[in-house]
Amino acid sequence: MLKPQPLANAFAATAVIFILFLYFLKIIAPPIFKLLINSQFLGADIASQVPPANIANALGILIAVAVISWVLGYLVGIFYNKFNQ
C-alpha cells in the first residue's frame, strides 16, 4: 500500500530537481544541454525551440511542473491502492 501524499511529494521533488538541473545545464554548459535535449528526440533540433532562460520563465515552469507532478503522484497513489486491493 502506497501513501499518496509522500508519493506525490517524491514525484514533485524529483521533477523540480530535474528541471533545475536542466536550467543550470542550459546556463553553464549550452552544448551539453543541446546534446542532451536533442538526443531525446532522435536528433531533431528541439533545443533551439527552448525559450531563453530568465527568472520569470523559470519560476513559472517550476511552479507548473511541481503542481502537475504532485497531483499526478497523488492520483497514482490513490489508484494504485484502489486497484491493488
The 8 nearest C-alpha neighbors of each residue, nearest first, counted from 0:
[[1, 80, 2, 83, 79, 76, 84, 81],
 [2, 0, 76, 3, 80, 6, 79, 77],
 [1, 3, 4, 5, 6, 76, 0, 77],
 [4, 2, 76, 73, 6, 5, 77, 7],
 [3, 5, 7, 6, 2, 73, 8, 76],
 [6, 4, 8, 7, 3, 2, 9, 73],
 [5, 7, 9, 3, 4, 8, 72, 10],
 [8, 6, 72, 69, 73, 4, 10, 9],
 [9, 7, 5, 11, 6, 10, 12, 69],
 [8, 10, 6, 12, 7, 11, 13, 5],
 [9, 11, 7, 13, 8, 72, 12, 68],
 [12, 10, 69, 65, 68, 8, 14, 9],
 [13, 11, 9, 15, 14, 10, 8, 16],
 [12, 14, 16, 10, 11, 15, 9, 17],
 [13, 15, 17, 11, 12, 16, 10, 18],
 [14, 16, 18, 12, 17, 13, 65, 11],
 [17, 15, 19, 13, 14, 18, 12, 20],
 [16, 18, 20, 14, 15, 19, 13, 21],
 [19, 17, 21, 15, 20, 16, 14, 22],
 [20, 18, 22, 16, 21, 17, 15, 23],
 [19, 21, 17, 23, 18, 22, 24, 16],
 [20, 22, 24, 18, 19, 23, 25, 17],
 [23, 21, 25, 19, 24, 20, 18, 26],
 [24, 22, 26, 20, 25, 21, 27, 19],
 [23, 25, 21, 27, 28, 22, 26, 32],
 [24, 26, 29, 22, 32, 23, 28, 27],
 [25, 27, 23, 24, 28, 29, 22, 52],
 [26, 28, 24, 25, 23, 29, 22, 32],
 [29, 27, 24, 31, 30, 25, 26, 32],
 [28, 30, 25, 32, 31, 33, 26, 27],
 [31, 29, 33, 32, 28, 34, 25, 35],
 [32, 30, 34, 33, 29, 28, 35, 24],
 [33, 31, 29, 35, 25, 30, 34, 24],
 [32, 34, 30, 46, 36, 31, 35, 37],
 [33, 35, 31, 37, 32, 36, 38, 30],
 [36, 34, 32, 38, 33, 37, 31, 39],
 [37, 35, 33, 39, 38, 34, 46, 32],
 [38, 36, 42, 39, 34, 40, 35, 45],
 [37, 39, 42, 41, 35, 40, 36, 34],
 [38, 40, 37, 36, 41, 35, 42, 43],
 [39, 41, 37, 38, 42, 43, 36, 45],
 [42, 40, 38, 43, 39, 37, 44, 36],
 [41, 43, 37, 38, 40, 44, 39, 45],
 [42, 44, 40, 45, 37, 41, 38, 46],
 [43, 45, 46, 37, 47, 42, 48, 40],
 [44, 46, 48, 47, 43, 37, 36, 49],
 [47, 45, 33, 48, 49, 44, 36, 37],
 [46, 48, 45, 49, 44, 33, 50, 37],
 [49, 47, 46, 45, 50, 44, 51, 33],
 [48, 50, 46, 47, 51, 45, 52, 36],
 [51, 49, 48, 52, 47, 56, 53, 46],
 [52, 50, 53, 49, 56, 48, 25, 47],
 [53, 51, 50, 57, 56, 54, 22, 26],
 [54, 52, 56, 55, 57, 51, 58, 50],
 [53, 55, 57, 56, 58, 52, 59, 51],
 [56, 54, 58, 57, 53, 59, 60, 52],
 [57, 55, 59, 58, 54, 53, 60, 52],
 [56, 58, 54, 60, 55, 59, 61, 53],
 [57, 59, 61, 55, 60, 56, 54, 62],
 [60, 58, 56, 62, 61, 57, 55, 63],
 [59, 61, 63, 57, 62, 58, 64, 56],
 [62, 60, 58, 64, 59, 63, 65, 57],
 [63, 61, 65, 59, 60, 64, 66, 58],
 [62, 64, 60, 66, 65, 61, 67, 59],
 [63, 65, 61, 67, 62, 66, 68, 60],
 [66, 64, 11, 62, 68, 63, 67, 69],
 [67, 65, 69, 63, 68, 64, 62, 70],
 [68, 66, 70, 64, 69, 65, 63, 71],
 [67, 69, 71, 11, 65, 70, 66, 10],
 [70, 68, 7, 11, 72, 66, 71, 67],
 [71, 69, 73, 67, 72, 68, 74, 66],
 [70, 72, 68, 74, 69, 73, 75, 67],
 [73, 71, 7, 75, 69, 74, 70, 10],
 [72, 74, 7, 3, 70, 76, 75, 71],
 [73, 75, 77, 71, 76, 72, 78, 70],
 [76, 74, 72, 78, 73, 77, 79, 71],
 [77, 75, 3, 73, 79, 74, 78, 1],
 [76, 78, 74, 80, 79, 75, 3, 81],
 [79, 77, 81, 75, 80, 76, 74, 82],
 [80, 78, 76, 82, 81, 77, 75, 83],
 [79, 81, 83, 77, 78, 82, 0, 76],
 [80, 82, 78, 79, 83, 84, 77, 76],
 [83, 81, 79, 80, 84, 78, 77, 76],
 [82, 84, 80, 81, 79, 0, 78, 1],
 [83, 82, 81, 80, 0, 79, 78, 77]]
